[in-house]
Amino acid sequence: MHDLNFRDQTFDTLIVGAGSVGMAAGYYLSKAGNKVLLLDADDPPHANGSHHGGTRLIRHAYGEGAAYVPLALRAQQLWLDLEQEAGAKIFERTGIVNIGPQGASFMQEVQRSASEYKLPVEFLDGAEASRRWPAWRLSKEQLVSFEPDAGVLYCEEAVRSYRHLASTLGATLRTNTVITGIEVHGEGSVSVVTNKGERFRGQDLIVCAGKWSPALLQSFGTRIPVTRVRKTFAWFDVAPNLFEPGSFPGFAVASDRGQFYGFPSLDGAGLKVGRHDGGQPVAADASLVPFGQEPTDLSDLEDFLREYLPASGKLRMGKTCEYDVTPDEHFIIDQLPVCPHVYLATGFSGHGFKFASAIGEALAERITQGASRLDISAFSLGRFGGQA
């Protein structure tokens, strides 16, 4: 991306946090002719945020709420567009199964989403699903949905592609740059100050800095109800021909053991599995304890696999990651009431990456057009009451 010199310090939009949402917003703003500066404390894509780990699922019939479906469908289209524009592999159509007890709220929302938006989703009982995908050991009482058009996103490649395309459109990126202050100049502009003693001014500011967002916005008198949570995921050996794409879709499971997700063995990497709920709250500036040093890191995953996917094998490798979680586990995407030209996108609670393309586009549209094509009012900060 472009380098800065002393005289080139003013931009249309400043973006603090150039991860998944930030990099997507930077691209769509640049595409609209906006002069953009992205600032990140690391060098994206990197392992110190919520976008690392190689892969993410993208589902359309959404068990977390039908309100997400338009966002998911728009995001899917934008990921496919990104593939074409960047000439990179972003999406793998593996299909996805959602699994849960009959009557579970998660599965009811999947059914509602599929019905309301006429999505191509097939519903089976657990016995039928086990016959179709022999790796699974499920009971007839379980409900399984299969969405053939869903699949896997290569998240780090997506961030890298947005970075490259934004650069070609003139966006500027400052890596390894920490923001030490935000200053508002009336209603017309805002500045950020860096740990290198630099000051950059813009007409608008987007803060999508994950775990650092609450601290960055403290000076506005706005409390952002987001908790950083340590999470883990791991890869396991697989039996031949049972876990490859084509014979084993990605999955999301609601069970009495917790909520789990996983991926087929992509390029021989093994079965990737994680637990979505649970985890350990940690301070924003704390180091994450390595995988295996918490008692449940491995046992949660092995217990789940033993019950549901008994043909899986031994642990290959485990990693830590982090979620930035809101009290209701839904996102925060909003303008600050006290300063409407400061935008906030945070609290993605471990299920936000799949939507990053559409959220980035929505933020860009709000800034350049005054409104976004998608209704994102459900993600307002004000729903928490007294936070703004």
C-alpha positions, -999 to +999 in steps of 0.1 A: +000+000+000+010+036-003+036+051+020+030+083+039+050+114+041+047+143+065+025+163+041+001+135+034-017+132+067-054+139+059-079+113+046-116+109+040-118+079+063-096+065+090-100+028+099-085+016+132-081-022+130-074-036+096-085-072+101-115-088+084-141-060+087-116-032+086-099-044+055-132-051+037-144-016+046-112-002+033-116-019+000-152-009-005-145+027+005-115+029-018-137+014-046-161+043-040-133+068-045-128+075-008-092+083+004-086+057+031-060+052+058-060+018+076-040+014+108-033-019+126-012-028+156+001-058+137+006-067+100-026-083+087-034-111+082-019-121+115-024-144+145-032-117+171-069-111+163-100-130+155-093-138+118-065-163+120-068-201+119-071-206+081-108-214+077-143-203+087-177-217+079-203-197+061-239-208+066-270-191+052-299-209+071-288-194+104-294-210+138-284-178+156-314-159+141-332-154+108-322-117+109-287-127+099-298-144+066-298-113+043-264-104+056-251-139+050-265-140+015-250-107+006-217-117+022-217-149+001-221-130-031-193-106-021-169-135-012-175-149-047-169-115-062-137-112-042-125-145-056-130-132-091-114-098-086-084-111-066-079-143-085-076-162-052-093-192-036-117-177-010-146-201-008-149-239-008-184-253-015-184-283+010-220-281+022-228-277+059-249-297+083-265-283+113-273-308+140-294-306+172-322-321+191-357-319+177-372-287+190-339-271+200-340-233+195-309-235+173-326-259+149-359-241+150-341-209+138-325-229+110-359-241+099-373-206+102-345-192+082-348-218+055-386-213+052-387-175+054-360-170+027-367-201+006-332-215+010-323-248-005-320-268+027-328-305+032-339-318+066-331-354+077-333-373+110-300-384+126-303-420+113-307-408+077-277-384+081-255-412+095-262-433+065-254-405+041-223-394+059-209-425+077-185-406+099-214-394+120-230-414+148-264-398+154-297-410+168-330-409+149-343-384+174-318-357+162-326-333+135-301-326+108-302-299+081-280-300+050-273-268+031-254-278-001-245-243-012-227-234+021-191-241+029-157-229+040-140-195+037-102-192+036-102-163+060-065-153+059-065-154+021-097-132+022-080-105+043-049-107+022-069-103-010-088-073+003-055-058+014-041-062-021-072-048-039-075-018-016-038-011-022-043-011-060-072+014-055-050+038-035-057+029+001-028+035+026-020+010+053+001+016+084+011-017+101+026-022+135+010+011+146-008+015+179-034+042+184-029+061+216-057+086+213-087+098+193-095+135+190-128+149+176-128+183+159-164+195+161-188+178+137-164+179+107-135+157+114-117+133+137-080+126+143-061+096+157-027+098+174-002+069+171+026+056+193+050+070+168+039+105+175+019+109+143-015+125+139-039+116+111-071+134+103-102+122+086-138+131+080-150+098+094-135+071+116-142+034+118-131+015+149-131-022+144-101-031+166-115-062+183-104-064+219-090-029+219-122-012+207-137-006+242-105+011+255-101+032+224-136+046+228-136+053+265-129+089+260-163+093+243-180+083+275-193+052+257-189+019+274-187-010+249-200-042+265-175-066+250-155-093+268-124-110+253-126-148+256-099-173+251-109-202+228-093-232+213-096-254+183-076-284+170-070-308+141-073-346+144-062-376+124-089-390+101-099-424+088-095-427+050-124-416+028-147-405+057-138-369+063-128-355+029-148-328+011-176-345-008-181-372+018-181-350+049-196-315+051-187-287+075-208-288+106-224-269+135-238-290+164-259-280+194-256-308+219-258-314+257-220-313+256-220-278+242-219-261+208-193-275+184-182-267+149-159-284+124-145-288+089-137-316+065-101-326+061-090-299+036-058-307+017-051-336+041-049-313+071-072-335+092-105-329+109-106-294+124-130-290+154-137-263+180-161-256+208-181-224+202-195-219+237-174-218+269-139-205+271-120-183+295-125-145+298-091-127+296-080-091+298-074-073+265-037-070+272-032-105+285-013-132+266-034-163+257-023-194+276-012-220+249-034-249+239-034-277+263-027-257+295-064-255+304-079-288+314-108-287+290-088-276+259-085-312+247-110-331+268-140-311+255-131-319+219-122-356+225-154-362+244-175-347+216-156-367+189-159-399+209-197-396+210-204-381+175-174-388+152-158-420+166-138-427+135-117-396+141-082-402+154-055-387+176-047-350+181-025-335+154-023-299+166-042-275+188-043-237+187-057-208+207-079-180+194-101-153+208-137-142+207-148-106+215-182-114+230-212-092+237-238-100+264-263-113+239-236-127+215-249-105+187-228-079+169-223-042+175-223-022+143-233+014+148-224+051+149-216+067+183-246+088+193-223+114+208-202+116+176-220+103+145-190+103+123-173+077+145-184+042+135-180+011+156-179-026+145-171-051+172-184-078+194-186-104+167-187-132+193-170-159+173-194-160+144-187-128+126-161-136+100-185-150+074-203-116+074-172-095+072-175-087+035-211-075+038-204-056+070-175-038+054-196-029+025-224-017+048-200+006+067-187+020+034-222+027+021-232+045+053-202+067+050-204+074+012-242+072+007-257+079+041-273+045+044-266+009+036-286-014+014-290-039+043-308-032+075-282-035+103-303-017+129-305-050+150-269-045+158-272-011+174-252-003+205-283+012+220-300-021+226-279-026+257-294+005+273-273+031+290-242+022+271-241+053+250 
